[in-house]
Amino acid sequence: MRDVARAIEHIRSYVERNWDALETPGIAVGLTDHDRFLGAITHGYSDVGSRVPVSPQHLFQIGSISKSFTAIAVLQEHEAGRIDLHSPITEYLPWFEVGSRFSPITVHHLLTHTSGLTTGRDFTTEDVHEVWSLRETEVGFAPGERYYYSNLGYKALGVILQAVSGRPWWQLVRERILEPLGMKATDPLTTYATRRHSAAGYGSPYDDRPWHPSQGLAEQPWVESATADGTICSNVEDMTAYLRMLLARGHPVLSDEGFALLTQRAIGDPEEPGEFYGYGLVVGDVDGHTRIHHTGSTIGFSGWIGVDVDDGTGVVILTNAYAERFEPAGFALQTIRALRSGADLPAIPEPKAREAVEDAAAYAGAYRWGDDELVLDADGGRLVLRHGGRVVPLVRDEDDRFVVSHPGFELFPLIFQRQNGVVTHVVHGARWLANERYEGPTEFEHPPEWGALVGHYRTHNPWYSNFRIVARRGALHLLPGWNTEDWELVPLPGGSFRAGAEEWSPRRIRFDTVIDGKATHAVLDCGPYYRTFTP
């Protein structure tokens, strides 16, 4: 037990030393091996205002980690002979429709995110109507052809479970998974009753711009939900019981055959080479060991679960913000592995400065287009913007995307783009600027009628609350509120647009109700949005 306590304190030291980089008010880490709960590490606050520390008993929304629970319930129905994994959805939902020139979507396609369905906008608080609304969309590719994450697909699985069993999916999960595993604190639903036992969720105080550390965090709204794509609320001790089930190859809730289906390497994730999606879980190899894992995020919460199958160890991380999870998860698994093997515990890495950009020189230079100019310098391991007499450091958000705490730049990230691997131009909202290494056209035109579509659109949906339409380089682009993505709009017959340059993208948007030369209404993947007054 002394060795276990030493490993726990080692992970606690990692969390404390790297606390600022985790960017969350609170965190709970649960550790397990094949046989037992090893312990928990908590740090920070479950509620910032009241200064209540996080405890192992606090519930957190686990988001898409819930998908594997749904998959297990589907496999249980499959083993009972009530669901054929390779039957069309319409076998169980005769009213289901979606535009398609391909073969029918099966239950297997929903489970593996290979259906071709759009991700979904969460524009209702339930599942039946949103699944029904898919008749207004079309699939982007032949089912089974590629991996494309779809929350709507898992909502459809919840509706199928109710159709075949006569009971809500969450009731099946409670009776057939939570109770057998002794997960007594876990609630399969996100309700206001659950909130009493939960940590408060935090996120950016703005929903219409990328998050910068200088903004701080604000408490996020609590949204009731009962859909099968991500509404479970749990704590770290209960979730380690779930991990022990995975380490026990699904027992006592699945047969060996069911577990093999759950953890099959069904389809590769093109954005994560070496990782494969099974049924609600990701499977891959790390350091020669098989790892089964999944992430989850909701409004104000994020989490990660993972087991090292070969070592027989598992880690769960729950946070009450959209926080860094992957590095602490990897460190915790390394620590438990060292504990079990008798090796030295891994060294605790020093935290990186938020403004550190090791390859700053790759981005430095002057970027211009017409009279517009952007000057960036590499300055002592930082990338800085020189603008209006100010020197402002950039903070890397991801890869070639940076955020800037400057009034003229805070609505959009700076996204650098490359030619032949070399940074040659940068986009910022509607702006496009190139450096001296850029080779290509610099004059672009677009149809004048697109001017009616440019603007800021909003809805009351807290999941996908707003987006902007900008014209850039002869094309329209849709920039979702937090500006983590940038979708080119491709005109389609009939006046709608495909959101995404990829021909297989299933996202669709249309605009209507033009008043005084401005479209005032847009429908993105069946979700309604309205022009708003802010830029």
C-alpha positions in Angstrom: 0.0 0.0 0.0 2.9 2.3 0.6 3.9 2.0 -3.1 0.3 2.8 -4.1 0.3 5.9 -1.9 3.7 7.0 -3.4 2.3 6.7 -6.9 -0.8 8.7 -5.9 1.3 11.4 -4.4 3.5 11.4 -7.5 0.5 12.0 -9.8 -0.7 14.7 -7.3 2.6 16.4 -7.6 2.3 16.4 -11.4 -1.2 17.9 -11.2 0.0 20.6 -8.8 3.1 21.5 -10.8 1.2 21.7 -14.1 -2.0 23.2 -12.7 -2.1 26.4 -14.8 -1.6 24.4 -18.0 -4.6 22.2 -17.2 -6.9 25.3 -17.4 -9.8 24.0 -15.2 -11.2 25.0 -11.8 -11.2 21.4 -10.6 -10.0 17.9 -11.5 -10.6 14.4 -10.2 -8.3 11.5 -11.3 -9.3 7.9 -10.5 -6.8 5.0 -10.7 -7.5 1.3 -10.8 -5.9 -2.0 -11.7 -7.6 -5.2 -12.8 -8.9 -6.0 -9.3 -9.5 -2.9 -7.3 -9.8 0.9 -6.9 -6.3 2.2 -6.2 -7.3 5.7 -5.2 -8.2 9.2 -6.4 -6.4 12.6 -6.8 -8.5 15.7 -6.6 -7.4 19.3 -6.9 -9.1 22.7 -7.3 -12.7 23.6 -6.8 -16.1 22.1 -7.7 -17.6 25.5 -7.3 -15.4 28.6 -7.6 -17.8 31.0 -6.0 -18.3 29.0 -2.8 -14.7 27.6 -2.9 -15.9 24.1 -2.4 -13.0 21.7 -3.1 -13.4 18.9 -5.6 -14.0 15.5 -3.8 -14.1 12.0 -5.2 -17.8 12.0 -4.7 -18.6 14.9 -6.9 -20.4 14.0 -10.1 -19.2 15.3 -13.5 -20.9 15.1 -16.8 -18.8 12.5 -18.8 -20.2 13.5 -22.3 -19.3 11.2 -25.1 -17.8 8.6 -22.8 -21.5 7.7 -22.4 -21.5 6.3 -26.0 -19.8 3.1 -24.9 -22.6 2.5 -22.4 -25.1 2.9 -25.2 -23.1 0.5 -27.3 -23.1 -2.1 -24.6 -26.9 -1.8 -24.3 -27.2 -2.3 -28.0 -24.9 -5.4 -27.9 -27.0 -6.8 -25.0 -30.1 -6.5 -27.2 -28.1 -8.1 -30.0 -27.1 -11.0 -27.9 -30.8 -11.4 -26.9 -31.7 -11.6 -30.5 -33.7 -8.4 -30.7 -31.2 -6.3 -32.7 -29.3 -7.4 -35.8 -26.2 -5.2 -36.1 -26.3 -5.3 -39.9 -30.0 -4.6 -40.4 -31.1 -1.2 -41.7 -32.2 1.4 -39.2 -35.7 1.3 -40.8 -36.1 -2.3 -39.5 -36.5 -0.7 -36.1 -37.6 2.8 -36.9 -39.9 2.5 -40.0 -40.3 6.3 -40.0 -36.6 7.0 -40.4 -35.6 8.9 -43.6 -32.5 10.6 -44.9 -31.6 11.7 -48.4 -29.2 9.1 -49.9 -28.2 7.6 -53.2 -26.3 4.8 -51.3 -27.2 1.6 -49.6 -29.2 1.8 -46.3 -27.6 2.8 -43.0 -27.3 -0.1 -40.5 -27.0 -0.3 -36.7 -23.3 -1.1 -37.2 -22.8 2.1 -39.2 -24.3 4.1 -36.4 -22.1 2.4 -33.7 -18.9 3.0 -35.7 -19.6 6.6 -36.9 -19.5 5.4 -40.5 -23.1 6.2 -41.3 -22.5 9.3 -43.4 -24.9 11.3 -41.2 -24.1 14.8 -40.1 -22.8 15.4 -36.6 -26.0 17.1 -35.4 -26.7 20.5 -33.9 -28.5 19.5 -30.6 -31.2 22.0 -31.5 -33.8 20.2 -29.4 -33.4 18.8 -25.9 -34.6 15.3 -27.0 -33.8 12.7 -29.6 -36.9 11.6 -31.5 -37.6 14.8 -33.3 -33.9 15.5 -34.1 -33.6 12.0 -35.6 -36.8 12.5 -37.5 -35.5 15.8 -38.9 -32.7 13.9 -40.7 -35.1 13.6 -43.6 -34.2 17.2 -44.3 -30.5 16.3 -44.7 -28.5 13.9 -46.9 -25.7 11.5 -46.1 -22.3 12.6 -47.3 -20.8 9.3 -48.3 -21.7 5.6 -48.7 -22.2 4.0 -45.2 -19.1 2.2 -44.1 -16.8 4.2 -46.5 -15.2 6.5 -43.9 -15.2 7.6 -40.3 -17.1 10.8 -39.5 -18.2 11.4 -35.9 -22.0 11.7 -35.4 -23.7 12.5 -32.1 -27.0 12.1 -34.0 -26.1 8.5 -34.9 -25.9 7.7 -31.2 -29.1 9.5 -30.5 -30.7 7.3 -33.1 -29.3 4.2 -31.3 -31.1 5.4 -28.1 -34.4 5.7 -30.1 -33.8 2.2 -31.5 -33.2 0.7 -28.0 -36.5 2.1 -26.8 -38.3 0.8 -29.9 -37.1 -2.8 -29.4 -37.2 -3.0 -25.6 -40.2 -0.7 -24.9 -38.1 1.1 -22.3 -35.8 4.2 -22.5 -32.1 3.6 -23.2 -31.1 5.1 -19.9 -33.3 2.6 -18.0 -31.6 -0.3 -19.7 -28.2 1.3 -18.9 -29.1 1.7 -15.2 -30.5 -1.8 -14.8 -28.0 -3.7 -17.0 -24.7 -1.8 -16.6 -24.7 0.6 -13.6 -26.4 -1.8 -11.1 -24.3 -4.9 -12.0 -21.1 -2.9 -11.7 -22.1 -1.3 -8.4 -22.1 2.3 -9.9 -24.6 3.5 -7.4 -23.7 7.2 -7.6 -24.0 7.4 -11.4 -27.0 9.0 -13.1 -27.5 8.1 -16.8 -29.4 11.4 -17.2 -28.4 15.0 -16.9 -31.3 16.5 -14.8 -31.6 19.4 -12.4 -31.9 16.8 -9.6 -28.4 15.5 -10.7 -27.0 19.0 -10.4 -27.3 19.0 -6.6 -24.5 16.4 -6.5 -22.4 17.7 -9.3 -19.5 20.0 -9.6 -20.4 23.3 -11.4 -19.2 23.5 -15.0 -17.0 26.3 -16.4 -15.9 27.6 -19.7 -15.2 30.7 -21.7 -17.2 33.8 -20.8 -17.7 34.3 -24.5 -19.4 32.0 -27.0 -18.5 33.9 -30.1 -14.7 33.9 -30.1 -11.8 31.6 -29.3 -10.9 31.3 -25.7 -7.7 33.1 -24.5 -6.3 32.5 -21.0 -6.7 36.2 -20.2 -10.5 35.8 -20.4 -10.7 33.5 -17.4 -13.6 31.1 -16.9 -17.3 31.6 -16.2 -19.9 29.2 -14.9 -21.8 27.6 -17.8 -25.5 26.8 -18.1 -26.9 23.5 -16.9 -28.8 21.8 -19.7 -31.1 18.8 -19.0 -30.8 16.0 -21.5 -31.7 12.3 -21.8 -30.2 11.4 -25.2 -27.9 8.4 -25.7 -25.0 10.3 -27.1 -23.7 11.8 -23.9 -25.8 12.5 -20.8 -24.3 10.3 -18.1 -23.1 11.9 -14.9 -20.6 10.0 -12.7 -17.7 10.3 -10.3 -14.2 8.9 -10.5 -14.7 5.9 -8.1 -17.8 4.7 -10.1 -15.9 5.2 -13.4 -13.0 3.0 -12.2 -15.6 0.2 -11.7 -16.4 0.7 -15.4 -12.7 0.5 -16.3 -12.4 -2.8 -14.4 -15.2 -4.2 -16.5 -13.2 -3.3 -19.6 -10.1 -4.9 -18.1 -12.3 -8.0 -17.4 -13.2 -8.2 -21.1 -16.8 -7.0 -20.5 -17.7 -9.3 -17.6 -20.2 -9.2 -16.0 -22.3 -7.2 -18.5 -21.0 -8.6 -21.9 -20.0 -12.0 -23.2 -16.5 -12.5 -24.7 -18.1 -12.2 -28.2 -19.9 -9.0 -27.2 -16.7 -7.5 -25.9 -14.8 -8.4 -29.1 -17.4 -6.5 -31.0 -17.2 -3.5 -28.6 -13.5 -3.2 -28.9 -13.0 -4.2 -32.6 -10.8 -2.0 -34.8 -13.7 -1.3 -37.1 -12.6 1.9 -38.8 -9.4 4.1 -38.7 -9.6 7.7 -37.6 -7.9 9.7 -40.4 -7.1 12.5 -37.9 -5.5 10.1 -35.4 -3.2 7.7 -37.3 -3.0 4.3 -35.5 -6.3 4.7 -33.7 -9.4 2.8 -34.6 -13.1 3.2 -33.5 -15.0 0.2 -32.4 -18.4 0.5 -30.8 -18.3 3.7 -28.6 -14.6 3.2 -27.8 -11.3 3.9 -29.4 -8.6 1.2 -29.6 -4.9 1.7 -30.4 -1.4 0.8 -29.5 0.8 3.0 -27.3 4.3 2.0 -26.5 3.6 -1.5 -27.6 0.5 -1.8 -25.3 -3.1 -2.0 -26.4 -5.0 1.0 -25.0 -8.8 1.3 -25.0 -10.0 4.9 -24.4 -12.5 7.6 -25.1 -12.9 11.3 -24.4 -16.0 13.3 -23.5 -17.0 16.9 -23.3 -20.2 18.8 -22.6 -21.0 22.4 -21.7 -18.6 23.1 -18.9 -17.2 19.6 -18.5 -14.6 17.2 -20.1 -13.2 13.8 -19.3 -11.1 10.9 -20.4 -11.1 7.2 -19.6 -8.6 4.7 -20.7 -7.2 1.2 -19.9 -3.9 -0.4 -20.7 -5.1 -3.9 -21.6 -1.6 -5.4 -21.3 -0.7 -3.9 -17.9 -4.2 -4.3 -16.5 -4.4 -0.7 -15.4 -6.9 2.2 -15.9 -7.3 5.9 -15.4 -10.3 8.2 -15.5 -9.9 12.0 -15.5 -12.9 14.3 -14.9 -12.8 18.1 -15.1 -15.3 20.9 -14.8 -14.0 22.8 -17.8 -12.9 22.0 -21.3 -9.4 21.1 -20.1 -6.2 19.4 -21.1 -6.7 15.6 -20.4 -4.4 13.7 -22.6 -1.0 14.6 -21.0 -2.1 14.0 -17.4 -3.8 10.7 -18.5 -0.7 9.5 -20.2 1.4 10.4 -17.1 -1.0 8.7 -14.7 -0.9 5.5 -16.8 2.9 5.6 -17.0 3.0 6.0 -13.2 0.8 3.0 -12.5 2.7 0.9 -15.0 6.0 1.8 -13.2 4.3 1.0 -9.9 3.3 -2.5 -11.1 6.6 -3.3 -12.8 8.8 -2.0 -10.0 10.4 0.6 -12.3 11.3 4.1 -11.4 8.3 6.5 -11.4 8.4 8.8 -14.5 9.9 12.2 -14.1 7.4 15.0 -13.7 7.7 17.4 -16.7 8.2 21.0 -16.2 5.2 23.1 -17.3 5.4 25.0 -20.5 4.8 28.7 -20.5 1.5 29.5 -22.2 3.3 31.9 -24.6 6.1 29.5 -25.5 6.3 28.8 -29.3 9.4 26.8 -30.0 9.0 27.2 -33.7 8.2 30.9 -33.7 10.6 31.6 -36.5 8.5 29.5 -38.9 5.7 32.1 -38.5 7.6 35.3 -38.2 7.5 37.9 -40.9 5.3 40.5 -42.6 2.0 39.4 -44.1 0.1 41.7 -46.5 -2.9 42.0 -48.7 -3.6 45.4 -50.2 -3.3 48.0 -47.5 -3.7 45.4 -44.8 -0.5 44.4 -43.0 0.3 42.0 -40.1 3.8 41.9 -38.6 4.9 39.0 -36.4 8.3 38.5 -34.7 10.1 35.6 -33.0 11.0 37.0 -29.6 12.8 34.9 -27.1 10.8 31.7 -27.7 7.6 33.6 -28.2 5.7 34.7 -31.3 4.6 38.3 -30.9 2.3 40.6 -32.9 3.4 44.2 -33.4 0.3 46.3 -33.9 -0.7 49.8 -33.1 2.4 50.4 -31.0 1.8 47.3 -28.9 3.7 44.0 -28.7 1.3 41.2 -28.0 2.3 37.5 -27.6 0.3 34.9 -29.4 -0.9 31.8 -27.6 -0.9 28.5 -29.5 -4.4 27.0 -29.5 -3.5 24.0 -31.7 -0.9 23.3 -34.4 -1.0 26.4 -36.8 -3.8 28.1 -34.9 -3.1 30.9 -32.4 -5.2 33.3 -30.3 -4.4 36.9 -29.5 -5.5 39.1 -26.6 -5.9 42.3 -28.6 -9.2 44.2 -29.3 -8.6 44.1 -33.0 -7.9 40.3 -33.1 -9.9 38.7 -30.4 -13.0 37.6 -32.4 -11.0 35.2 -34.6 -7.9 33.0 -34.3 -4.9 33.6 -36.5 -4.7 30.4 -38.7 -1.5 30.0 -40.6 -1.5 28.0 -43.8 1.3 26.4 -45.8 2.6 25.7 -49.2 5.0 22.8 -49.6 5.2 22.6 -45.8 6.3 26.3 -45.4 4.1 28.9 -43.8 3.1 31.3 -46.5 -0.2 33.0 -45.5 -2.6 33.6 -42.6 -6.3 34.0 -42.3 -8.2 36.0 -39.6 -11.9 36.0 -40.0 -12.6 37.5 -43.5 -8.9 38.7 -43.8 -6.3 36.8 -45.8 -2.7 38.0 -45.9 0.4 36.5 -47.5 4.1 36.7 -46.9 6.9 37.0 -49.4 7.1 33.2 -49.7 3.5 32.9 -51.0 3.1 31.9 -54.7 -0.4 32.1 -56.2 -3.3 34.4 -56.9 -3.9 37.5 -54.9 -7.1 38.8 -56.6 -10.4 37.1 -55.9 -14.0 37.7 -56.7 -17.3 36.3 -55.5 -20.9 36.7 -56.6 -22.4 40.0 -55.3 -25.5 38.2 -54.0 -23.3 36.5 -51.4 -23.1 39.9 -49.6 -26.7 39.3 -48.4 -25.4 36.2 -46.5 -22.4 37.6 -44.7 -23.0 38.3 -41.1 -23.4 36.9 -37.6 -26.2 34.3 -36.8 -27.5 33.2 -33.4 -29.8 30.7 -31.7 -30.7 30.0 -28.1 -29.1 26.6 -28.4 -26.2 26.6 -25.9 -24.3 23.8 -27.7 -23.9 25.5 -31.1 -25.1 29.0 -30.3 -23.7 31.1 -33.1 -21.6 31.3 -36.2 -20.4 33.9 -38.7 -20.4 33.9 -42.4 -17.5 35.7 -44.1 -16.4 36.1 -47.7 -12.7 35.3 -48.2 -10.6 34.5 -51.2 -13.6 34.2 -53.5 -15.5 31.8 -51.2 -17.9 31.9 -48.3 -16.8 30.5 -45.0 -18.7 29.5 -41.9 -16.9 30.1 -38.7 -18.5 28.4 -35.7 -18.8 30.5 -32.5 -15.6 29.4 -30.7 -13.8 29.5 -34.1 -12.1 26.2 -33.7 -13.1 25.3 -37.3 -13.3 27.1 -40.6 -15.7 25.5 -43.2 -15.8 26.6 -46.8 -19.4 26.9 -48.1 -19.8 25.1 -51.5 -22.9 26.1 -53.5 -25.3 23.3 -54.3 -28.2 23.0 -56.7 -31.3 24.6 -55.2 -29.6 27.4 -53.4 -28.2 25.6 -50.3 -24.5 25.1 -49.5 -22.3 22.2 -48.4 -20.4 23.2 -45.2 -16.9 21.9 -45.9 -14.7 21.7 -48.9 -14.6 17.9 -48.8 -17.1 16.4 -51.3 -18.2 13.9 -48.7 -19.1 16.4 -46.0 -22.8 15.9 -44.9 -23.2 19.3 -43.3 -25.7 21.6 -45.1 -26.8 25.2 -44.7 -29.4 27.3 -46.4 -30.4 31.0 -46.0 -33.7 32.7 -46.5 -36.0 35.6 -45.5 -34.0 38.4 -47.1 -35.0 41.7 -45.7 -33.4 45.0 -46.8 -30.8 43.0 -48.7 -29.8 40.8 -45.8 -30.7 37.1 -45.1 -32.2 37.0 -41.6 -32.6 33.3 -41.2 -30.3 30.3 -41.8 -30.8 26.5 -41.2 -27.7 24.6 -40.4 -28.2 20.8 -40.3 -31.9 21.4 -39.4 -31.1 23.8 -36.7 -32.5 27.4 -37.0 -30.4 30.5 -36.6 -31.2 34.2 -37.0 -29.1 37.2 -38.0 -28.0 39.1 -34.9 -26.7 42.7 -34.4 -23.1 42.0 -33.4 -20.3 41.9 -35.9 
